[in-house]
C-alpha cells in the first residue's frame, strides 16, 4: 500500500509538471500579445484526453486520476481561452473548440445514457481513453523521423522528454499495481518514445555541451 501511495504521489507531481510546460506558451502569448507560432491542437486534444480520464477516474473512484486530470483540464482550458483571445484566427479557434465541446457532449451522452452502467461502461470508456492516449503519444513520430533525416534536435525539448518519461513510467507502474490495463498499456508508448528522444539527443547532440542544440523549456 505504501508503494502504491508513493506511485500516486509520483504520478501527480510528474504529470502536473508536464502539463505546466504549457505555461511557457502562455507566457509567450501574454508577452507578445499574439498566438503566432503556438500550436493550438495539442491544447484541445490534451484537454479532451484529461476530461475522458477524469470521467474514468470518477467512475472508478480513483482519487489520483481525479486530481491529476482536474488540474490538467483546468490548465488546458486556460491555454485554450488564452489562445482564442490572442490569436488572429479567432473564428477558426472557436470553431475547433466548439467541435471539441460537441465531441464531449456526444461522448458523455453515449457513456451516460446508452451504455449500461457498471463494468461494461468502465471497460468501454477505459478502452476509448487508452486508444486516444496511445495516439497522442505516437503522434510525434513524424517529427522524430524528420529529426533523424536532418540530424538536428533543435525542435525537441530535453526537459519535456524527461518529464514525459517520468510521467509515463509512473503511470505504467501505477496501472500495474492496480492491475488496470487501461492505465498501464497506453502509457507504455510514452516510455518508448521518450527513450527514442534520449537516443536522438545522444546521437545528434552537440559536442560542446555548453551550447545545447535542443529547445529548452523556460517558464
N, C-alpha and C positions, 0 to 999 in steps of 0.2 A: 504493500500500500504506500509506503514511503517513497519507493522508486516511482510509482505512478504519480504521486504528488509532485515529485521533482520534475518528471517529464511534463506535467501540466504547466508548471511554472516556466519551464524552458520554452514550451510552445507559445505561451502568452508573450514572453519577453522577445523572443526571436521574431515572431510573426508581426507583432505590433511595430517592432523596429523596422521590419521590411516594408510594412505599409507606410511608415513615416518617411521613407525615402521620397515619397511624392511631395513632401514639404519643400524639396528643392525646386520643383516646378512651380509650386505655389508662390514661393519667394520670388522666383524669376518673373512670374506674371504680375505680381504686385509691384515689383521694382520697375519693370519696363512698361507697365500698363498695357501689356499685349500678350497674346497667347501664341505668337508666332513660334514655330519650331517646337511646339509642345504637342505630344501625341494625345489625342482625346479618347480614342477607342480603348486603350488599357484601363482608363478610369471607369468606363462603362462596364467592361467585361469583369473587372475585379469586383465592382460593386454588385453586379448580378451574382457572381460567384459567392461573395460574402453573404448575401441575403439568402441564397439557396442553402448554404451550410448553416446559417442561423436558424432557418426553419427546421433543418435536420436536427440541430442541437436542441431545439425546443421540444421536438417530438421525442428525442432520445433522453431528454432531461440531463444533458451534459453541460455542466457549468463552464468548462473550458471553451467548448465550441461557441457557446452563447456569448461569453465575454469577448473573446477574440474577434468574432465576426460582427458583433455590435460596434466595437471600436473601428474595425476595418470598414464597415459600411458607412459609418459616420464620417470617417476621413475621406473616403471616396466621394461621398455626397458633397463634401466641402470642395474637393478638387473639381467636381463636375460643375457646381454652381459658379465657382471662380472662373473656370474656363468659359462658360456660357456668358459671363459678364465681360470678360476681356477680349474674347475672340471677335474678329471682324465678320466671321460667318456664323452669326448667332442663329439664324433661321435653321441652318443645317444642324448645328449643335443641339438646338431644342428639339428638332425632329428626331434625331438619333436618341436623345434622352426619352422622348415620348415613346419611341419604339421599345426601349428597354422597359419602361413602365408598363406598357401593354403586354410585353412578354411575361413580366412578373405577374400581372393580373391573370393571364391565361394559365400560367403555371400554378398559381395559388388556387384558382378555381378547379383545376384538374385534380390536384392532390388533396384539396379540402372537401370537394363535393363529389367528384366522380369515383375516385379511388377509395376502396374500403379502408377504414381506419384500422391501425394495428400493424402487424408485421409486413403486410403487403404494401401499405403506404410508406413505411420506413424504408423498405427494400427498394422500391421504385425511385423514391426521392434520393436515396443514397447512390443508386446507380447513375442517375442523371447528374448529380453533383460530381461524382467521380469522373465521368466522361468529360464533363466541362473543365474540371481541374486539369486532367491529363492534356486536353487540347491546349490549355493555356501554357502549360509547361513545355509542350512540344512546338508551340508557335514560333519561338525564336530560332528554330533550327535553320531556317533560310538565312538569317543573319549570320549564323555561325559558319555556314557554307561560304558566304561572301568573305568572311574574315579569313578563312582558310585560303581562299583564292587570292586575296590581296595581301595576306601575311601581315596584317595590321590589326591590333586590338584597340584602336582608338575609340571605337563605338561601344566598347564594353566597359562596365563599371566593376572593378575588382571588389569593392566593399559590398555591392549588391550581390555579386556572385557568392561571397562568403555568407551573407545574410540568407540567401536562398538555400544554400547548402545546409546551414544550421537549422533553418525552419523546416525544410523537407525531412531532414534526418529526425528531428524531434517529433514531428507528426507521424512519421513512419513507425518509430518506436512506441509512440503513444497508442497508435492503432493496433500494434502487435500485442501490447499489454491488455487492451480491451477486447482483443480478438475481433476487431471490427475491420473487415477487409475494405469497406468503403472509405475508411480513413487511411488505412495503411497503403493500399495499392496505388491510388492516384498521386501520392507524394513521392513514390519511388522514382518516376521520371525526373522529378526536381533534383534528386541526388545525382542522377546520371548526367543531366545537362550541366549541372554545376561542376562536376568532375571534368566534363569536356571543356568548360570555360577555363578551369585551372590549367588544364593541359595546354590550351591555346596561349594563356599568359606565359607559361613556362617556355613554350616553343617560340613565340613571336615577340616576347617582351624585350625591351632594350637591354643592351649590355651594361649601360650606365644606369644603375637603379635609382640614381638621384633625379632622373628625368623620366618618370613613368610615361608610357605611351598609351595607357588606358585612361578612360574618363572617370575622374573621381566623383564621389558623392559628397556634396557640401551643403550644409543646412545653415 
